[in-house]
Amino acid sequence: MTKKKAILIGNGVTSQLIDDYKDINMIEKFKAATGNLYYEINSLLDPYRNLPNKDKKSIVELLKKQNIESHHYQRYFIQQNLFMELENENIVSLESLMKTAHLFHHIKDFSYAKITLVANKIYYNEGKKDIRSINCLVDKEKFKNYICSFDFVFTTNFDTILDDVYKNEVCHLHGGFNYKKITENSSISINRVEHELSPEKAHLVWGRNPEEKSNKSKGGLHFPISFPFSFGSSVLERYLKTLENGDFTELYIWGYSGLNDDHINSKIRNNNYLKRTYVYIDPNLLNCNSTLHEKELLFQGNKDSSVYFSSWDTIWNSLK
């Protein structure tokens, strides 16, 4: 019997193929679209960046001084990875911007909906998000052949690069501009549609943590319930179930960090068919045992499965 294989692709791939999707360029677009909002949110982390010792004790003490409960240290700085932002002079990603705005919402009530809409528009990128928009880093035919060599293709990206080259349906785990959320008759459904939707109408899954992302991926009931009602379904839930139960024995992970996405990582760990997971990472990290161990824990499933690490240059060089 032919062994099946799958690939999971994150924004680390798209950002190399379309420069507009690099974090630094998306942040610049956010600044241009929102005036002082970026700087207001970014400045809230300055007292934490300026701590002589950025340890748990010091951060918790500062949180308490700002009337923030101590358990938010674990929730935001560790689980949601804001601790890494303390090493940067400025916030470097849209998702970190959202997390920071929510952590300090009692200081200023930033509009989470507004930030999300601006982020949606940035990811729409004026429609330049398909295979025609990529640079010459890869040979398009080689790229197409590589993607089509997989039996399952999963992605957290909102662009349509993979859809333009893959032979079957691409599982967009976080939705995109061909996904619509419908609320009617007390039901919530998330469907894939053939036509492209605007940033205002498309369903893109953003979230401060895996739980919020998971909830935004679900169909079901909308409260308060009115009669008659029906129980809605979600194509995104179907994708996640395919990741968890798909009969592939190999999974290749390219450009996906796994940070703040344990609703996805847990599906990988739970897949009993999966025997080998190949993670392609920054070659500079291959000798960092602590980083490799942390990533292994993200994806390591049953005792019969193994995780292997390689340089992402292995793939990029093969596609030139």
C-alpha positions as CSV (number, residue, x, y, z in Angstrom):
1,M,0.0,0.0,0.0
2,T,1.3,3.4,-1.0
3,K,2.3,5.6,2.0
4,K,0.6,9.0,2.1
5,K,2.3,12.2,3.0
6,A,1.1,15.7,4.0
7,I,2.6,19.2,4.2
8,L,1.8,22.1,6.6
9,I,2.8,25.5,5.3
10,G,2.9,28.7,7.3
11,N,3.6,32.4,6.6
12,G,7.3,31.8,6.6
13,V,6.9,30.5,3.1
14,T,4.6,33.2,1.7
15,S,6.7,36.0,3.3
16,Q,9.6,34.7,1.1
17,L,7.6,34.6,-2.0
18,I,5.8,37.9,-1.6
19,D,7.7,40.7,0.2
20,D,4.5,42.4,1.3
21,Y,3.9,39.5,3.7
22,K,7.2,40.0,5.7
23,D,6.4,41.1,9.2
24,I,8.3,44.4,8.9
25,N,6.3,45.4,5.8
26,M,3.0,44.5,7.3
27,I,3.8,46.5,10.4
28,E,4.7,49.5,8.3
29,K,1.3,49.2,6.5
30,F,-0.5,49.1,9.9
31,K,1.3,52.3,11.0
32,A,0.2,54.0,7.8
33,A,-3.4,52.9,8.2
34,T,-3.9,53.7,11.9
35,G,-1.8,56.8,12.7
36,N,-0.6,56.7,16.3
37,L,-2.4,53.5,17.2
38,Y,0.7,51.3,16.7
39,Y,2.9,53.6,18.8
40,E,0.3,53.7,21.6
41,I,0.2,49.9,21.8
42,N,3.9,49.4,21.3
43,S,4.8,51.9,24.1
44,L,2.9,49.8,26.7
45,L,5.6,47.2,26.5
46,D,8.4,49.7,27.1
47,P,8.4,49.4,31.0
48,Y,8.8,45.7,30.6
49,R,11.6,46.0,28.0
50,N,13.4,48.4,30.3
51,L,13.4,46.0,33.3
52,P,17.0,45.3,34.4
53,N,16.0,41.6,34.8
54,K,13.3,40.3,32.6
55,D,12.5,37.4,34.9
56,K,9.2,36.1,36.1
57,K,9.4,37.9,39.5
58,S,10.2,41.3,37.9
59,I,7.5,41.0,35.2
60,V,4.8,39.9,37.7
61,E,5.7,42.8,40.1
62,L,5.3,45.3,37.3
63,L,2.0,43.6,36.2
64,K,0.6,44.0,39.8
65,K,1.6,47.7,39.8
66,Q,-0.5,48.2,36.7
67,N,-3.4,46.3,38.4
68,I,-3.0,43.2,36.2
69,E,-3.4,39.9,37.9
70,S,-0.2,37.8,38.1
71,H,-1.6,34.8,36.2
72,H,-1.4,36.9,33.1
73,Y,2.4,36.4,33.1
74,Q,1.9,32.8,32.1
75,R,-1.0,33.5,29.8
76,Y,0.5,36.3,27.8
77,F,4.2,36.3,28.2
78,I,4.8,32.6,28.1
79,Q,1.8,30.9,26.4
80,Q,1.2,33.7,23.9
81,N,5.0,34.4,23.6
82,L,5.0,38.1,24.4
83,F,8.2,37.5,26.3
84,M,10.0,37.3,23.0
85,E,8.8,40.8,22.1
86,L,10.6,42.2,25.2
87,E,13.9,41.5,23.3
88,N,12.8,43.7,20.4
89,E,12.8,47.5,20.4
90,N,9.4,47.5,18.8
91,I,6.6,45.0,18.2
92,V,7.4,43.1,15.1
93,S,4.2,41.2,14.2
94,L,0.5,42.0,13.8
95,E,-0.5,39.1,16.1
96,S,1.8,40.4,18.9
97,L,0.2,43.8,18.5
98,M,-3.3,42.3,19.1
99,K,-2.0,40.4,22.2
100,T,-0.5,43.5,23.7
101,A,-3.6,45.6,23.0
102,H,-5.7,43.0,24.8
103,L,-3.4,42.6,27.8
104,F,-3.5,46.3,28.5
105,H,-7.2,46.9,27.5
106,H,-8.0,48.2,31.0
107,I,-5.5,51.1,30.5
108,K,-7.0,52.0,27.1
109,D,-9.9,50.2,25.4
110,F,-8.3,49.5,22.0
111,S,-10.8,48.4,19.4
112,Y,-9.9,44.7,18.8
113,A,-12.4,44.7,15.9
114,K,-10.7,47.7,14.3
115,I,-7.2,46.1,14.6
116,T,-8.5,42.9,13.1
117,L,-10.1,44.6,10.2
118,V,-6.9,46.5,9.4
119,A,-5.0,43.3,9.6
120,N,-7.5,41.6,7.2
121,K,-6.9,44.5,4.7
122,I,-3.2,44.1,5.0
123,Y,-3.3,40.4,4.4
124,Y,-5.6,41.0,1.4
125,N,-2.7,43.0,-0.1
126,E,-4.9,44.6,-2.7
127,G,-5.5,41.2,-4.2
128,K,-1.8,40.5,-4.8
129,K,-1.7,37.2,-3.0
130,D,-1.7,34.5,-5.7
131,I,0.8,32.6,-7.7
132,R,1.1,35.5,-10.2
133,S,2.3,37.7,-7.4
134,I,5.3,35.7,-6.3
135,N,8.9,36.8,-6.9
136,C,11.5,34.7,-8.8
137,L,12.9,32.9,-5.7
138,V,11.4,29.7,-7.0
139,D,10.7,28.1,-10.3
140,K,6.9,28.0,-10.5
141,E,6.8,24.6,-12.3
142,K,9.1,23.1,-9.7
143,F,7.0,24.7,-6.9
144,K,3.8,23.3,-8.4
145,N,5.3,19.8,-8.8
146,Y,6.6,19.8,-5.2
147,I,3.2,20.8,-3.7
148,C,1.3,18.4,-5.9
149,S,3.6,15.5,-4.6
150,F,1.6,15.6,-1.4
151,D,-1.7,13.8,-0.7
152,F,-2.8,16.5,1.8
153,V,-1.9,20.2,1.9
154,F,-2.6,22.2,5.1
155,T,-1.8,25.9,5.6
156,T,-2.4,28.7,8.1
157,N,-2.0,31.2,5.4
158,F,-4.7,33.5,3.9
159,D,-3.2,33.8,0.4
160,T,-4.1,31.6,-2.5
161,I,-0.7,30.6,-3.8
162,L,-1.2,27.0,-2.9
163,D,-4.7,26.9,-4.3
164,D,-3.4,28.0,-7.6
165,V,-1.0,25.1,-7.9
166,Y,-2.5,22.2,-6.0
167,K,-4.5,19.5,-7.6
168,N,-7.0,19.1,-4.8
169,E,-8.6,21.2,-2.0
170,V,-6.1,23.1,0.2
171,C,-7.1,22.9,3.9
172,H,-6.9,26.5,5.0
173,L,-6.9,26.0,8.8
174,H,-7.4,29.7,9.6
175,G,-9.8,30.5,6.8
176,G,-9.2,33.1,4.2
177,F,-10.8,35.3,1.5
178,N,-12.9,32.4,0.2
179,Y,-14.4,31.6,3.5
180,K,-17.6,33.0,4.9
181,K,-19.1,32.9,8.4
182,I,-22.9,32.7,8.3
183,T,-25.1,33.3,11.4
184,E,-28.8,32.6,10.9
185,N,-31.6,30.7,12.7
186,S,-29.4,30.5,15.8
187,S,-26.8,28.5,13.9
188,I,-23.2,29.4,13.0
189,S,-21.7,27.9,9.8
190,I,-18.3,28.5,8.2
191,N,-18.3,27.6,4.5
192,R,-15.8,27.8,1.6
193,V,-17.2,29.9,-1.3
194,E,-16.1,30.0,-4.9
195,H,-15.9,33.8,-5.2
196,E,-13.5,35.9,-3.3
197,L,-14.8,38.0,-0.4
198,S,-13.7,41.5,0.7
199,P,-11.6,41.9,3.9
200,E,-14.8,43.1,5.7
201,K,-16.8,39.9,4.8
202,A,-14.2,37.1,4.6
203,H,-13.6,34.9,7.6
204,L,-10.0,35.0,8.8
205,V,-9.2,33.4,12.1
206,W,-7.2,35.7,14.4
207,G,-6.7,35.0,18.0
208,R,-4.6,35.9,21.1
209,N,-4.3,32.3,22.0
210,P,-5.1,28.8,20.6
211,E,-8.4,28.6,22.5
212,E,-9.7,31.8,20.8
213,K,-8.6,30.6,17.4
214,S,-10.2,27.2,18.0
215,N,-13.5,28.9,19.0
216,K,-13.4,31.0,15.8
217,S,-13.0,27.9,13.7
218,K,-16.2,26.2,15.0
219,G,-19.7,26.0,13.8
220,G,-22.7,25.3,16.0
221,L,-25.3,27.3,17.9
222,H,-25.6,31.1,18.2
223,F,-27.1,32.3,21.5
224,P,-29.7,33.3,22.3
225,I,-31.4,30.5,20.5
226,S,-34.6,31.2,18.5
227,F,-36.9,28.6,17.1
228,P,-36.8,26.9,14.7
229,F,-33.0,26.5,14.8
230,S,-30.4,24.3,13.2
231,F,-26.9,23.2,14.3
232,G,-24.3,24.8,12.0
233,S,-21.1,23.2,10.6
234,S,-17.7,24.5,9.8
235,V,-15.3,23.5,7.0
236,L,-12.4,24.6,9.2
237,E,-13.4,22.0,11.8
238,R,-13.4,19.5,9.0
239,Y,-9.8,20.5,8.0
240,L,-8.7,20.2,11.6
241,K,-10.2,16.7,11.9
242,T,-8.5,15.7,8.7
243,L,-5.2,16.9,10.2
244,E,-5.9,14.7,13.3
245,N,-7.3,11.6,11.5
246,G,-5.9,11.8,8.0
247,D,-4.2,8.5,7.0
248,F,-0.8,10.0,6.2
249,T,2.3,8.6,7.7
250,E,4.6,11.5,7.0
251,L,4.1,15.2,7.6
252,Y,6.4,18.0,6.3
253,I,6.3,21.3,8.2
254,W,7.6,24.3,6.2
255,G,7.5,28.0,7.4
256,Y,5.2,27.2,10.3
257,S,6.5,27.9,13.8
258,G,3.8,26.3,15.9
259,L,3.8,29.1,18.4
260,N,0.4,30.2,19.7
261,D,-1.2,27.5,17.5
262,D,-1.6,24.5,19.8
263,H,-5.1,23.9,18.5
264,I,-3.3,22.8,15.4
265,N,-0.3,21.1,17.1
266,S,-2.5,19.0,19.2
267,K,-4.1,17.5,16.1
268,I,-0.7,16.6,14.8
269,R,0.2,14.9,18.1
270,N,-3.1,13.0,18.1
271,N,-2.7,11.6,14.6
272,N,-2.1,7.8,15.2
273,Y,-1.2,7.2,11.5
274,L,1.7,9.7,11.6
275,K,5.1,8.1,12.1
276,R,7.6,10.7,10.8
277,T,7.4,14.5,11.1
278,Y,10.0,16.5,9.2
279,V,10.4,20.1,10.4
280,Y,12.3,22.6,8.2
281,I,13.7,25.5,10.2
282,D,16.3,28.2,10.2
283,P,19.7,26.5,9.7
284,N,21.1,28.7,12.5
285,L,18.8,26.8,15.0
286,L,19.9,23.3,14.1
287,N,22.7,23.3,16.7
288,C,20.4,24.8,19.5
289,N,19.3,21.8,21.4
290,S,16.9,23.7,23.7
291,T,15.0,25.1,20.7
292,L,14.9,21.7,19.0
293,H,13.6,20.1,22.1
294,E,10.9,22.8,22.5
295,K,9.8,22.3,18.9
296,E,9.9,18.5,19.2
297,L,7.4,18.8,22.1
298,L,5.1,20.8,19.9
299,F,4.8,18.0,17.3
300,Q,5.8,14.8,19.0
301,G,2.9,12.4,19.1
302,N,2.7,8.7,20.1
303,K,5.8,6.7,21.1
304,D,6.0,5.2,17.6
305,S,6.4,8.6,15.9
306,S,9.5,10.6,15.4
307,V,10.4,14.3,14.7
308,Y,13.3,15.2,12.4
309,F,14.8,18.6,11.8
310,S,16.5,20.0,8.6
311,S,17.4,23.3,7.2
312,W,14.7,25.1,5.3
313,D,17.3,25.7,2.6
314,T,16.9,22.1,1.6
315,I,13.5,22.9,0.2
316,W,14.3,26.4,-1.1
317,N,17.4,25.2,-3.0
318,S,15.5,22.4,-4.7
319,L,12.9,24.8,-6.1
320,K,15.2,27.2,-7.8
